[in-house]
């Protein structure tokens, strides 16, 4: 059951990555220069309350060190790349390896 949840989350992250890459491609063609939207800009455009909630939770309840260097660096990266990496990590967690000996072993 838990593998299914990780695979579905991976599918959602992959779909979001494709949408972010498509928007960046459309903007790049329109501007005639490469456009890569940072994750913070894309996230705050979709849901500014949730990014403020995550920032508040990390700074006040977890530890401020997690917000400053690590999270701000991730938020400054292109949204499509971050979502692709997240989809890959979630897929790897939910991956079921094939049996070593084969399908029809006892």
C-alpha positions as CSV (number, residue, x, y, z in Angstrom):
1,X,0.0,0.0,0.0
2,X,2.8,2.4,0.9
3,X,4.6,1.8,-2.4
4,X,1.4,2.7,-4.2
5,X,1.3,6.0,-2.3
6,X,4.8,6.9,-3.2
7,X,4.2,5.9,-6.9
8,X,1.2,8.1,-7.0
9,X,3.0,11.1,-5.4
10,X,5.8,10.5,-8.0
11,X,3.2,10.6,-10.8
12,X,1.8,13.9,-9.4
13,X,5.3,15.4,-9.1
14,X,6.1,14.3,-12.6
15,X,2.9,15.9,-14.0
16,X,3.7,19.1,-12.2
17,X,7.2,19.1,-13.6
18,X,5.9,18.6,-17.1
19,X,3.5,21.5,-16.6
20,X,6.3,23.8,-15.2
21,X,8.6,22.8,-18.1
22,X,5.9,23.5,-20.6
23,X,5.2,27.0,-19.1
24,X,8.9,27.7,-19.2
25,X,9.2,26.6,-22.8
26,X,6.2,28.8,-23.8
27,X,7.7,31.8,-22.0
28,X,11.1,31.1,-23.6
29,X,9.7,31.1,-27.1
30,X,7.7,34.2,-26.4
31,X,10.7,36.1,-24.9
32,X,13.3,34.6,-27.4
33,X,15.6,33.9,-24.4
34,X,15.7,31.0,-22.0
35,X,13.3,31.4,-19.1
36,X,13.5,29.2,-16.0
37,X,11.0,30.0,-13.3
38,X,12.4,29.4,-9.8
39,X,10.4,27.1,-7.5
40,X,9.6,29.9,-5.1
41,X,8.0,32.1,-7.8
42,X,5.9,29.2,-9.1
43,X,4.9,28.1,-5.6
44,X,3.9,31.6,-4.5
45,X,1.9,32.1,-7.7
46,X,-0.1,29.0,-7.0
47,X,-0.5,29.2,-3.2
48,X,1.2,32.0,-1.2
49,X,-0.4,30.9,2.0
50,X,1.2,27.5,1.9
51,X,4.7,28.8,1.3
52,X,4.4,31.2,4.2
53,X,3.1,28.3,6.4
54,X,6.1,26.1,5.4
55,X,8.5,28.9,6.1
56,X,6.9,29.6,9.5
57,X,6.9,26.0,10.4
58,X,10.5,25.4,9.5
59,X,11.8,28.6,11.2
60,X,9.8,28.4,14.4
61,X,9.0,24.7,15.1
62,X,11.8,22.8,13.4
63,X,15.0,24.8,13.2
64,X,16.0,28.1,11.5
65,X,19.1,26.5,10.0
66,X,16.9,24.3,7.8
67,X,15.3,27.4,6.2
68,X,18.2,29.6,5.5
69,X,20.8,27.7,3.6
70,X,19.1,24.5,2.4
71,X,15.5,25.5,1.7
72,X,16.3,28.8,0.2
73,X,18.8,27.2,-2.2
74,X,16.1,24.6,-3.3
75,X,13.5,27.4,-3.8
76,X,15.9,29.3,-6.0
77,X,16.3,26.4,-8.4
78,X,14.1,25.9,-11.5
79,X,10.7,24.5,-10.6
80,X,10.8,21.8,-13.4
81,X,14.1,20.4,-12.3
82,X,13.2,20.3,-8.6
83,X,9.9,18.6,-9.3
84,X,11.7,16.1,-11.6
85,X,14.2,15.2,-8.9
86,X,11.3,14.9,-6.4
87,X,9.5,12.6,-8.8
88,X,12.6,10.4,-9.2
89,X,13.2,10.2,-5.5
90,X,9.6,9.2,-4.8
91,X,9.6,6.7,-7.6
92,X,12.8,5.2,-6.2
93,X,11.2,4.9,-2.7
94,X,8.2,3.1,-4.2
95,X,10.1,0.9,-6.6
96,X,9.6,-2.9,-6.2
97,X,12.7,-4.9,-7.2
98,X,12.3,-8.0,-9.2
99,X,13.2,-11.3,-7.5
100,X,16.8,-12.2,-8.0
101,X,16.2,-15.9,-8.9
102,X,13.3,-15.2,-11.3
103,X,9.6,-15.4,-11.5
104,X,9.0,-19.1,-11.2
105,X,11.3,-20.0,-8.3
106,X,10.0,-21.6,-5.1
